[in-house]
Amino acid sequence: MLFLRCRGQLRLRKAFDVARYTAYVHYSNNSESRTDTSLTTTSNENSMQYKYVGRKLPLRSREKLNIAERIVVKLGSAVLTRGDQGGIALGRLASIVEQVAELHSKGKEVMIVSSGAVAFGRQRLQKELLMSRSVRETIKGQSHENVDTIQRKVDSRSCAAAGQSGLMALYESMFAQYNITTAQVLVSKRDLDREHRLHLQATLNNLLALSIVPIINTNDAVIPLPDHDVNVDDAISITDNDSLAARLAVHTETDLLILMSDVDGLYTGPPSNQNSKLVSVYSTANVLSEIEFGQKSSVGLGGMGSKVQAAVWSLEHGTSVVICNGCNANGPSITDIVNGKNVGTFFTTEVTNSENATNQAERARADGSKLQQLQVDDRVNILYKMADLLETKEEEIMAANHVDVANAKKSSKLSGPLMDRLILSPRRLRDLADGVRQVADKSAGLVGNVLLRRKIAEDLIAEQVRVPIGVLLIIFESRPDCLPQIASLAIATGNGILLKGGRESVHTNRCLHKIVKDALSLYNCEEAAQLIESRDEVSDLIQEAQGSIDLIIPRGSSDMVRGIQEMAAGTSVPVLGHSEGICHIYVDEEVSVDMACRVIIDAKCNYPAACNAVETLLIHKDLLHTSVFKQINDVLQAENVKVHLGPKIASRLLFSPSIASSLRHEYSGLECCIEIVDSVDEAVAHIKKFGSSHTDAIITNNVDTAEYFLSNVDSACVFHNLSTRFADGQRMGLGAEVGVSTTRIHARGPVGAEGLLTYKWILRGSGHAVRDFGVDGTRTFLHQDLQV
């Protein structure tokens, strides 16, 4: 029984944990269990199924890597060696040490499998050769030889012997800066045999228990040449430090193995080939026969083929693996990997779409062009088929949604408002189908519509024509109903679309996406709608696809939308949407109390989680001690709405239920803020200061006051005597909406089909040249607007 330090706390760790070695589990895509099991595989043409008996399961996604407790970092020769191969890359090593120290400070157990002894020794021997060369030549009477020739006479084993102590001293001094002790562990193949490896495991466990970072390497000074054929004990044969790291990781029950090299990860071909693409996720359950390995680096024994072999073997035996670049100019990315960032190639047993967003965007653009070239009636047919499928596939959709809802309730990770948005109903599906049909009916005159025709000069006509924006990236959370809504608008406008939904609605999204693709297949353009299911961070997705997408539309919570706007700020991709829905209703002194109560209850209680639900009521001060104010409070109380008071109204009441922590807050539930104002001018000023430019309304019988409010409140939607919930594309007759935009460029308010279009200029001439319109030219500009 050994003591190990984990996350800063000492815990008991048995050599064999009974609980982790008795389970028998069939691994599935929906399982989050990490029970230890051993592995058998069955494979066919398209898939590989894993069955573990007696070993732990690997972490299934990047986002889970942050729970890895024990980590092995393998540093290849290419990572530690300078470009001239004459010594250690000190800056690179210092960055690695700093990141390992950061993980160590968080209670992670980190081991380093390190190359570099040969490079360090070569540097020492090179210096020795240069200093003593002339003396030896004088004694032996040798002629002057080329320095490179002399250096080649020193083999790698001699370099390793000369470099081991120096490399270790370098590690010790660097880790000492962080008050971390290191220990050198030299191993041979014999140490990893079945009858001997328990001794090695015990040594490493003891070192980790003492918060010591083991530095592990083969004894290159005396080790025999690699044997590429020996594979005993159902273990990968040790041919290089990649296979050594894999064996150590598995035998020490490591959670994460990071193999660092001089390339960004696994490519579909040699990285130098411009057609090669980085494989972000390598799934052993998928067939990736298109991958071609290039040559290994000029230093070290291994290459990418060796790393993949080590990675797959480790994964099959319960250790997650990432292959990444340790030579980046910005430094290695060990901490980014542990934090779940999209760095390098992540290996998984889960069936996944390994294709990156750029490839999907290219296919969406290609089939989006097909959509654009179709006749209007053809696009209408696609939409009507989609609407019909939403109704005929109701049972299938609801079954998928029930799975998502059940999983969400089981995990207890979704807030009440997000759970409400996740749930579909038969009535909601019928509404969605009706909305798609409305989009179809209004799609005539969208794509290719001439907005303006102008006669520039004789025989020179200009036209401004509506065209699709291109490829849209839609990111939504807990809103599966967004998928058919936005897909219908994309189809009507001839846009390609990438749909990135939340994991909490994965089954519903897949079902709805299949319906969209089935409808698009009418005219062989099903690739126009792509469902992105990768678990990559949204920031990585945006960075990866920039240049391939033309507009980002986020749909979700204010934090989510705001985060995406910040992520996209450093790219050239615009974002359409709003980050907050802080909607106000101003109740004027001249008001019908029945109307006020009816509008307020609808605006707050019809769908409290909606972005167009009212969050703040502004009450004219003269209504404070009247029956109007009392009735408004009574109806809110009857609907179980929790009321928070603003500072002005709180100061005038002897007893107050709750003081609002902020006058700029989106409650997204059965809560709201009430504040008093002296006049309509103060109401307008309050909205300007605390609003979010989404939707604001006034309730008054005074037409002049209403017009003043409508003219001076600068929000995307401004209403008189109606609920803020009317800020909706379908209710406004748009058929559906991609969202509500609070920006002032391109589109504003509920954005329907027209918001997904831009325009281009088409000019038709007959040999016109600009110089013909000069002072001495023969032509003149007419600029006459013609009938469209």
N, C-alpha and C positions, 0 to 999 in steps of 0.2 A: 504494500500500500504506500502510495507516494503523495506528497503534498505538491499541488500545483497552484500557481497564482493565475487567476482569471478575472479580468476586468477590475484589477486592483484589490481583489479579495482572495484569501486563501480558501481553497476548497479541496475536498478529498477526491482523489481520482484512483480508481482501482485499475489494475492491469487489464482486467477484463470486466467491463460493466455488463452485468447479467441482463439488464433491461435493454441494452443495445445489441445483444447477440442472440436473443431468443425469438424475435419476431419474424414472421414470414409475410412478406409484403409483395403485392404486384404493383409495380410503379405505374401510375397513370398521370395524365396531364393535369387532372384536377386535384391531385394529392399534394398537400403541403407537408406531409410527414417526412422526417429524416431518419427513420428507423434503420439501423444497421442490418444489412443483408448481404448475401453473396450473389454472384452474378451468373446468370445464364442468358444466352441470347438466341432469338430466332429471327431470321431475316427473310425478306422476300424482295421482289423487285423494287418496291417503293418505300419500304419502311423497315425499321428494326425495333423489336419489342424487347424490353429489358425485364428480367425477373431476378430480384435480389434476395439472397438468402444469407443472412449472417453478416452483412456489412451495412454501413450507414448510407443514406441517399445523399447525392450531391445537392448543393444549393441550386434551385431551378432557374433563377433569374438574377440579373445584375443587382436588382434592388435588394436582394437578400444577402448580398455579399457583406453588408455592414454588420451582420450578426456573426461572421466568421470569427472564431476565437483563436484558432491556431493557424498561422500563415507561414508558408515556405516561399522565400523569394530566391529565385535562381538567377544569378548574374552571369551572363555569357561572356566569353572572352572578348567578343566584339563590343560589349557594353563597357568593360573595364579598361580596354586597351586604347591607347592613343591612336590617332590616325596613321602615324608613322610606325606603329607596332613596336615602338621602342620604350614603352613605359606605361604607367597607369594614368588614366584620365582622372586627375584628382578632383576637378570641379564636379564631374559627373558622380563620382563616388561620394563626394561630400553631400550632394543632394539626396542620394539614396539613403545615406546614413541618417540624415535629418528626418526623412519621411519614416524610416523604420523607428527612429526614436519617438516620433509623434504617435505612432501606433502603439509602441511600448508604453507610453505614458497613459494610454487609454485602456490599459490592461490586456492588450493583445499579446499573444505569445508568438514571437517571430523568430524563425530560423533562416539563415542565409546560406545557400549553396553557392560557393564562390569560385569562379575561375580567377585567373590573373596572376598566379604564382609564376607562370612561365614568362609573362610579359615583364613582371617586376624583376625576375632573375636575369632576363635578357638585357634589361637596362643596366644592371650591375655588371654583368660579364662584358658587355660592350665597353663600358668605361674602363674595366680592367684590361681588356685587350688593347684599347687605344693607348693606355698609359704604359703598358709593358712591351708593346710590340717591337719597338726599336732595340731594346735590350736583348730580347730573345734572338732577333735577327742578327745582332752583332755576335753573340755567343755561338750560334749555330751556323753563321755565315749564309743565312737564307737571303734571297732576293726579296725586294719589296713586293708583297702580295696586295691585292685589292682588299680593302677593309671588309666588303660584303663577303668575299670568299672566306676570310678568316672567321667571320661571324657564323657562317653556315656550318663550320666545323664543330660548333658548340650545339649539341642536340638539346631537344626540349626538356629531357630529364635533368640534364645539368642545370638548365635555366630554372626548372622547378625547385631543385635542391637549393639553389642560391637565392630564390625568391620567396620561399615559404615564410621564413622568419620575418622578412621585411614587410610582406603583405599583411601578416598578422599584426605586426607592430603598428602598421598604418591604421588598420581597423581599430585597434585598441586606443590609439591616440584620438581618433575621430569620435568614437563612441564615448570616450572619457569626457568630452565637452558637454555631454548630456547626462553625466553621472551614471552611465550604463557600462556594466562589465561584459566583456566578451570572452569566449573560450573557443580554442581551435579544436576541431574534431576531424582527424584524418581517418578515412575509411577505405576499405578494400571490398572486393566482391564477397570475400569470405564473411565479412561482418554482416552481410545482409542475407546469408543463407538461413534456412529455417532454424537450425540448431544454434546459431550464433546471434541472430538479430535482436533477441530479447535483451541481450547485454547492451547493445547499442541503444535500444529504446529506453532502457532504464537510465542510461547515462544522459540522454537528451531530456528525458522527463525531469530528472534531478536538476539539470542546469536551468530548465525553464521554471521549475519550482522556485529556484533561487533568483529569479528575474534576470538571468544571464542570457545573452543573445549568442547562441552557438553559430560559429562560422565553420561550415562543413565543406570538405573537398576530398577528392581522392588523392592518395599519395603519389603524385605524378613523378616523383623522383625514382620510385622503384616499381610502380605498378606495371604489369605486363601489358602488351598491346591489346586493344579491345578485341573481344571475341564476338563477332556479330551474329553467330549462329546459336550460341548457348542461350536457352530460355528454359529455366528449370523452376520448379515449385510454382507453376502457373503465374510467373512473374516476368515482367519485361526484363530482358537482358541488359546489363549495364555496359553501354558502349560509349557514353559521354556523360557530361554533367546533367543533361536533360533527363536521361533515363535514371541517373542517380537521384536527382531531385524527385522524380516521380516515385521511385521506390521508397525513399525516405518519407515523402508526404503520406503515402498510403499506409506504411508500417507504423507511422506515429499518429495516425488518425487525424491528419491535418484537414482543416476545412477548405482552405484555399491555397492553390499553387499558382504563383505568378512566374511565368517564364519570360525573361527579358532578353530581347535581341536587338539587332540594329535595323529592323523594319517595323512598321506600325502594327503588324499582325499577319494573319493568313490572307493571302491574295488568291484570286482565281487563276493567276499565272505569275510569272516572274514580276516582281514589283517594278522593274525597269521598263516593262512593257506597258505602254500607255493605255492599252485596252484592258489591262488587269484591274480588278476592282477589289477593294478591301472587303473581306467577309466579316461583318460585325458580329454575327452569331453563327457558330458552327454547331449544327445539330447532328448528333450521331444517329438520330432517327430519320434523317433525311438522306437522300442519295446526292452526294456532291461530287459526281464523277468528273465535273468540268474543271476541278482544281488541278493545276499543273505546278510541280515544284521546280524551282530554279536551282542554281548552284549554291552551296553553303558559303559562309563568309570565309575570308582568307585566313582567319585565326580561329582556333578551336577545332574540336572534332565533329560537332553537330551541325546540322542545317535545319531548314524549316520542316523537312520530312521527319527528321528525328524529333523535333518539338511536337509535331502533331501526333506522332506515335506515342510519345510520352504523355501527352495531354489526354488522348483517348483512353489509354490504359488507366491513368489516374482517375478519370471520370467514371469509368466502368467499375472502379473499386471505391467510389464514394467521395472522391476529392474534386471540388470544383476547380476549373483551370481558366486562366486568362493568359494569352500570349500578347505581349505588347512591346513597344519600342522603348528601350532604355537609353537611347542616344539623342532624344529630342533636344532641340536648342533650348526649350523652356524647362528642361529637366525631366527626369522620369516621372511617371504618374501613378506611383504606388497608392498614395492616399486617395486619388481620384477613383481608382479601381475599387478600393474597399468601400468608398462612398457611393458606388453604383453608377459612376459616370460611364458614358459610352466610349471606352478606351480600349483599343486593341480588339482581339477576337475572343469572345466568350464562348466556352464550350458547354453544351448542355445536352441532356438526353431527351429533352422535350421536343415534340414535333413543333416546328416553328417556321415562320417565313423568314428565311435568312436574307432575303432580298432587301437592299437598302431603299430608302425613300426616293432617292434620285432615280433609280430604275423604274419604280412605280410611277413617279411623276412623268417620266418620258412616255410610258405606255398610256397614261391618262391623257397626255397632250395629243398623242397620235390618234387615239380614238375620239377625243374631244373634237379634233378637226373633222373626223367623219360625221360626228353629230352636227357640226356647224354646216356641213355641206348637204345634209339631208333637207328635204322639203319640209315646210312647216307641218303638213299633215302627217308626215312620218314621225316627227317628234311628238305630235299629239297622240299618235297611235301607241308610242312607247309609254307615254304618261298614263293613258287609259288602261293599258295592260298592267302597269304598276299599281294603279288604284284597285283594279279588279283583284289582283293577287293579294293586296293587303286585306281584302275581305274574305277571299276564299281560303287563305292560309291563316285565318284567325286562330284556329286551334293550335297550329304549330308555333305561331308567334307567342301566344300566351303561355304555352308550355315552356318555351325558352326563357320568357320573362319570369316565370315562377321560379325557375332554377336560380336566376340572378338575384331575385328578391330573397329567396331562402338563404343563399350564400351570404348576402349582405346582412341579413338579420343575424345569422350565425356568427359572423365576424364582429358585429357591433361597431364597425368602423365608420358607418355613414351617419351623418347628422339627420335629424328629422326632415328638414327641407330637402336634402339630397335624396333621402329615401322616397319622399313623395314624388320627386321628379323621375325616379327610376321605375315606378310602378305604372304599367300600362293596363288598360281595360278595354273590353270589346267596344264600348262607346268611343273611347279615344281612338281606336283603330278605324272606326267608321268616320270619325271626324278627319283623321289623317287622309283617308281615301277621298273624302269630299274635297279636302284642300288640294290634293293632287289634281283632281278633275278641274277645280277652279283655275289652277295654274295652266292646265292644258287649254282650257277655253280662252284664256287671256294671252296665250303665247304667240298668236298671230301678230305680226308687225313688230316683233322684237329683233331677232337676228336679221341683219341686212336691211333694216328699215332706214330709209333716207330721212335724216333730220333736217337737212338744209341743202338747197341747190342754188348755186350762184354762177352767173355768167361773168367770168373774170375779164374776158376780152372776146373778140370775135373768134368763134370756133374753139374757145377754151372754157370748159364747164367744170366747176368744182362741186363735189358732193361730200357731205358729212354723213357717214354710214355707221350704224351701230354694229359692233362686233363683240364677241366674247372677251372677257379679261384674259382667259387662258387656262391656268391650272390653279384651283383653289385648295388650300389646306384648311380643313374644318376640324377643330379640336373641341370636343365636348365631353362633359362628365355627367354621369347619371342622367342623361337625357336621350335615351334611345329614340324618342319620337323626333329628335332633330334629324336623324339620318334620312328618313324618307322625305321630310320637308325640304331639306337642303338639296338632296339628290334630285328632287323634282324640279327645283329652280335651276340647278346646273344643267339638267337635260334640256329644259325649255330654252336655255340661253346658249347651248352648245359649248359649255365649259367642261373641261376635265376636272376631276375632284378626288382629293385624298381625304379619307375619313378616319380620324384618330379618336376613337371613343375611349371611355374609361373602362378599366378592367372589371369594375363592378357590373357592367352591362354587356360583357363579352358575348354571352350566348344570344342575347336579344339582337345585338349588333350584327352578328354573323347571319342570323336568320333574315333580318331586314336587308342586309347587303345582298344576300342571295336573291331576294325578290327583285331588287334593283337590277342586278346583273341579268336575271331572267328576262326582264322587260327590255333591257338594252340589246339582248341577243336577237331581237326581232330584226335588227338591221346590222348585225355583226359588229357592234361597237361596245361590247360588255366591259372592255378594259377601261372605258372612260371613267368608271367609278372604282376606286381602289380602297380597300379596307386595310389600314395599317394596324397590325397587331403586335408589333415589336414592343418590348417593355423598356425601350430606351427612354431616357429623360427627354422631355419635350424640347429643352434647350438644344440637345444634341440633334434632335430631329430637324429643328429649324435651321441649325448650322449646316447640317448635311444636305438639306434640300434647297438651300438658297441658290438662286440661279435657275432652279427648275420649277419653282412655284411663284405665282404672281400676286397672290393675296392670301392672308391668313385671317380666318374668322373664328375667334374663340367663343364658345358658348358654355357658361358655367358660373361658378361663384365669382364674386368680385376679386377675391384673392387670386384665383386661377387666371382670370382675364388680365388682371394687372400684372401678374407675373409673366404672362406671355408677351404683353406689350413691352415689358422691360427686356425680355430675352431678344425680341426682334429689333430692339432699338439700335443694336450694333450691326444690323444687316440692312440690305436694300429692300427687304420685303415689307410692304405696308400691312397694317393690322386694322381690320374693320370691326368695331364693336364698342362696348362700354364696360368699364370696370365696376361701376356701382349703379344701383338703381334707387337713389335716395329721392323718392317722389313726395311732393307736398300737395296738400289741399288747403287752400285759404278759404275760411268761412267768413264771408263779409257780414257786416252788421245788418244789411238789408237782405234777408234770406228767409226762405221757407224752411221751417224746421223739419218737416216731413221729407222734403227733397234732400236736405243736408244729411239726415240720418240714413236714408236709403243709399245715397251715393257713397258715404263714408264706409258703411258696412260692406258694400260690394267691393270697394277699393281695397279694404283691409282683409276681409275674410273670405272672399271668393277663392283666392289661391294665395295664401300669405307668403309662400316661397318665391313667387314670381318677381321678376325684376321690375314690373310695372305696378306692384302693390304699393299703396301709400305707406310711408314710414313716419311722416310728420304732419300733424294737423296744426295749422296756424289759425287761431281764433281772434276775431276782433275783440279788443278789450271791453267794449260796451256790452258784450254778450256774456261776460264772465259770471255775473250773478243773476242770470236770467234762466227762464225755463228752457231756452234753446240749448245752453251749455249743459244743463242738467240732463236733458233728453239724450244729447250726444254721449255723455258719460254713461247713461243708463244702458243704451244699446251696445256700447262697447263692453260693458261689464256683463251683459247678457250673453255675449258671444265669447266670453272668457279672454278678452284682449287685455293684456297687461299694459298699463299706462305708465309712462315715465314723463315727468314734468320738466319743462325748461326752467331756467333760473328766474325769469320774470314772473311767470305764473306761480312758481313755488313761493316766491317772496310775498305773494298776496293771499296765500291760503294759510290758515292756521295749521291744517294737517295736510300732508301730501303723501301719496302712496310710495313714490320713488322718484329720485332726482336723476335725470338723464346724465349719463357719464359724458356724452358728447351730443351736440346738435347735428352732427354729420355722421349718422350711423344707419346702416342697413340691417334691420332686424331679421328679415326673411322668415318671420314667424308671427304668431299671434301676440305681437307687441308693437307699440308705437309711441311716439313722443308727442306731447301737446305743449304748445307755447302760445302766448298772446302777443299781438302786435297792435300798434296804435292806429294803423291806417293801411291802405293798399300799397302805399309807397314803401312802408316798412316791410310789408310782406314780400314785395318784389326784391328789396334789398337783402332780406333774410335768405330768400331762395338763391340769389346770386352768390351769397357768401357760403352757404352750407349745402346747396343742392349739387346734383351731379349732371345737370343738363339733360336728364332723361325725359321725365314727364311730370308736369305740374298743372294743377287745376284750380279754378276759382268757383265757388258756389255763391251766387248773388242774383238778385232780381233787378239790379241796377245795370242797365246796358252800358252806360258810359264807364262805370267802374270795371265792368268785364272787358271792354275794349282796351282800356288802359292796361289792364293786366295782360291780355293777350299780346299786346304790342311790345310790352317792356320786359316780359320774362323771356330770356334767351335760351330756351330749352328746345330739344328736338321735337317734343310734342307739348302743346299748351292747350288746355281744354276749358270750356265754360259749361258748368252745370252737368257734368257727367263723370263717371268713374275713370280713374287713371288706367284701369284694366283694359280700356279700349285702345291702348297703345300696343297694337298687335296687328301683324300683317294680314292674317286671315279675317279679323274683324273689320279691317279697313278695306277689304276687298282685294288684297294683293294675292289671295289664294294661299300663300305660305310666306314665310319670311326666313331669312338666314340669321336674323337677329335684329337688335335695335342699336343703331349707331348714334353715338353722341359726339362724333367728330364733326368738323365743319368742312371737310373736303370730301368730294366724291359722292357720298350718300349720307343721309341723316334720317333719324327716326326709324320706324320699321322698314327694313330693307327687303324688298321683294325682287322680282326678276330684273327689273330695270337697274337695280343696284349692282348687278353682276355683269353689266355691260359697260363697255367703253365705246369709243368711236375711232374711226380712221378717216382720213381725207383721200378721196379718189379724184384725180384730175384727168380730163381727157382733152388732148390738144391735137395739133396738126403741124408739128415742127416748130413750136414756139420757142423762142430764146429770149432771155432776160434783156439782152442788149437791144432787142427790137423796141423796148419800151423806154429807152433813154431819151435824152434831150433831142438827139438827132435821129431817133428811131422812127420807124414807120407804123408802130402800133400804139394804141392807148388803152389804158385800163378802163373797164366799164363798171365792174362791181355791181351788177344788177341781180337782186334776189329773184329767183324764179319760183314758180309754184311747185311744191313738192308732190 
